[in-house]
Amino acid sequence: MYDATNVIPELATPLEARFQRDGVVGALGVTNGALDAIERISQVWLHPGDRVIVEDPCWTTQRTLLQMLGLEAVGVTIDDEGIDPRSLANVLSKRKCAALMITPRAQNPTGATMSIQRRDAIRAVIEDFPDLLVIEDDHFSELSQEPYPSLTYGRNLFAVIRSYSKIFGPDLRLAAVCMDQNTADQVHMRQLLGPGWVSHIIQRLTARMLTDEVTMGEIGKAAEIYKQRRDLLINTLAVAGLKAKGVSGFTVYVPVPQESDTVITLAERGWGVQAGGPYRIDSDPFIRVCVSALNPEDVLKFANDLIIALDPSSRILLR
Ligand SMILES: Cc1ncc(COP(=O)(O)O)c(C=O)c1O
């Protein structure tokens, strides 16, 4: 017997409670992860040649997906509080854009989290563009320590995508999506004609974990450890005069003059970091350091190796 229920009630209850708590109101769906949701929603509303506003820099895989769908990524600048409303207004005033895709918390790679003031300023800018599709990728979901700053309230076309890859593991392949009814109907219809639905076994497992106090307690502890690791690396690099940043997430963004040389020297010294190139449109060079597995006792060594990578003649190392 096939049961094509899109979201089983056992999972719908905790998901809806979380979206409601965050002021996100709409129809619920689940997909095989965040990227699957972005692709499905894009295929419903966007057409090759359409322009999509993204953060600059932004998640590389999202950019690759846009490219494969024939969509043009148009970058807007971003600081620690999220995208810059002036940069957004400027882009919207010059060129017709079909969608805005942003990461309100734990932005990859800058670690930005949108402040409430910034959210209000961005909402005011997009108010004049009622048909703009707004897609929010909340990939860090329960690992985020900040309130959720959604732009979606009152929008015609929107989706808030909440991935459970980061908190429970990427093999889960499940993201919750809260979207307008029209988008939800289209996405569900196309899911039915493809995979059918997201496995109810996986949905049940996710529901159990989301409602289990011990599991969620561990997630809270992990969030705290990521914060400590980010802060330790940023503060250590600051002593050496390096302006690294990352107010949320598990990556630290370090501006560098030369990405590839830095990445290669660090690799020779046993460190794997990512060059900013694939993330950037017009923004400045940087490296992205993932701190999730960076032991506090290794931070000093990493910082000194980075200092040498940036200036091989440097004699001023940290102790
Ligand atoms: C910004 C962002 N969104 C989404 C994802 C992945 O989400 P999913 O595994 O649910 O497709 C990642 C993974 O790195 C990410 O960085």
The ligand as a Tripos MOL2 file, in Angstrom:
@<TRIPOS>MOLECULE
LIG
   16    16     1     0     0
SMALL
NO_CHARGES

@<TRIPOS>ATOM
      1 C1         24.0690   27.4580    3.0580 C.3       1 LIG1
      2 C2         23.8120   25.9880    2.9760 C.ar      1 LIG1
      3 N1         22.5790   25.5500    2.6900 N.ar      1 LIG1
      4 C3         22.3120   24.2330    2.6120 C.ar      1 LIG1
      5 C4         23.2960   23.2870    2.8100 C.ar      1 LIG1
      6 C5         23.0270   21.8190    2.6730 C.3       1 LIG1
      7 O1         21.7440   21.4960    2.9330 O.3       1 LIG1
      8 P1         21.1580   20.0670    2.5650 P.3       1 LIG1
      9 O2         22.1510   19.0160    2.9890 O.co2     1 LIG1
     10 O3         19.9290   20.0280    3.3880 O.co2     1 LIG1
     11 O4         20.8960   20.0270    1.1020 O.co2     1 LIG1
     12 C6         24.5870   23.6980    3.0860 C.ar      1 LIG1
     13 C7         25.6520   22.7140    3.2700 C.2       1 LIG1
     14 O5         26.7980   23.0030    3.4060 O.2       1 LIG1
     15 C8         24.8470   25.0740    3.1750 C.ar      1 LIG1
     16 O6         26.0640   25.5180    3.4520 O.3       1 LIG1
@<TRIPOS>BOND
     1     1     2 1
     2     2     3 ar
     3     2    15 ar
     4     3     4 ar
     5     4     5 ar
     6     5     6 1
     7     5    12 ar
     8     6     7 1
     9     7     8 1
    10     8     9 2
    11     8    10 1
    12     8    11 1
    13    12    13 1
    14    12    15 ar
    15    13    14 2
    16    15    16 1
@<TRIPOS>SUBSTRUCTURE
     1 LIG1         1 GROUP 0 **** ****
